[in-house]
Amino acid sequence: MMDYGFTEYQAAIRDLAREIADKEIRPVAAEYDREGKFPWPIVEVLAKSDLFRVFIDEKFDGMSEGAPIMNMVIVTEELSKACGGIALSFAGTALGTIPIILGGSNEQKERWLPDIASGRKLAAFALTEPQAGSDAGAVRTTALRDGDYYVLNGTKQWITNGGEAEFYSVIALTNPAKGPRGASCIVVEKGTPGFTFGKKEDKLGIRASATRELIFQDCRVPVENCLGREGTGFITAMKTFDVSRPGVGAQALGIAQGALDHAIEYACTRRQFDSPISAFQGLRFLLADMAMKVEAARALVYATARHIDKQPTERPTLYSAMAKCFASDVAMEVTTDAVQVFGGYGYMHDYPVEKYMRDAKITQIYEGTNQIQREEMSKALISGFHGRTTSAAAHAA
């Protein structure tokens, strides 16, 4: 494998995550996919191995060593090689934790982060609603002030770790008249009266990940659970995606690499016309293209994660969108090609690659569809051009 400049600690957590993936996840991945079970036994292994600590600062019982996003990406990729759905118990918790890291006070972080770092409690992020998907500004869930409480009413849809997590970073309107500018990010704890869960979704892929509705009916949450100032929730959500999207890229990358590994093994052992099918140039070229795309995706995802860690005050929107979009497109292409390598067997549940293809699809959709990512990229590029021309004109004057 190419040397990507991992620290000794990062190499250690990579090896640990890879061992867990191989020994604990891979043998049960098909079962969890078939039955749609949440992988609590795997979560316990991850917790005992301290892997939930890798994206949380040492001050709050974490072990990030100053590189939380790179660490998250490394672990997510390794777990996803074995099962993209099971990996989401980890990656979905990171997503739900990022708003607390970005917007929380020291007191709030001390209250919630140690439990997440230990793996005792999982987290989730709740933005999407039935009418607010790509149009995140169309959120309608309200959190109206009533003394020392917010009263939440509304429904969130397709929430990763829904029903399993203990902490939910929820985007809701504290001032509906202002629209998105009136949104706030509020942490709601499981078990709060008025907070219940709707149906568990029956999904095409990532079936080991719990995806549920969140239902708020006169749910009273202390005002002290608001992250940052009222009205900054939409900004927190967008900053969260800036940081979390390389994690989706890492999930896609792991899925693609897992499918490629299976395809190579099959090509070297499957015989047709008295030869392994790897003897045929057309198939060898297909494998070469798959590997080239995967390595390019890895380089972009890693570089983006490292950039975010080194430049925490800079908005990495352009690069995060690129990493998520490119890696997920690669995952869909590579997993589809892996099915092709297996031929008719690839279409059967008895073989693993059809699951990789099903798992890959969602990475092109959630945390912003790839069409939205391209919109984000184009806006950043055009804005950058206008910024340069304005600066050049001012300098010339």
Secondary structure by P-SEA (a helix, b strand, c coil): cccccccaaaaaaaaaaaaaaaccccccaaaaaaaccccaaaaaaaaaaccccccccccccccccccaaaaaaaaaaaaaaaccccaaaaaaaaaaaccccccccaaaaaacaaaaaaccbbbbbbccccccccccccccccccccccbbbbbbccccccccccccccbbbbbcccccccccbbbbbbccccccccccccccccccccbbbbbbbbccbbbbcccccccccaaaaaaaaaaaacaaaaaaaaaaaaaaaaaaaaaaaaccccccccccccaaaaaaaaaaaaaaaaaaaaaaaaaaaaaacccccaaaaaaaaaaaaaaaaaaaaaaaaaaaccccccccccaaaaaaaaaaaacccccaaaaaaaaaaaaaaaaaaaaaaaaaaac
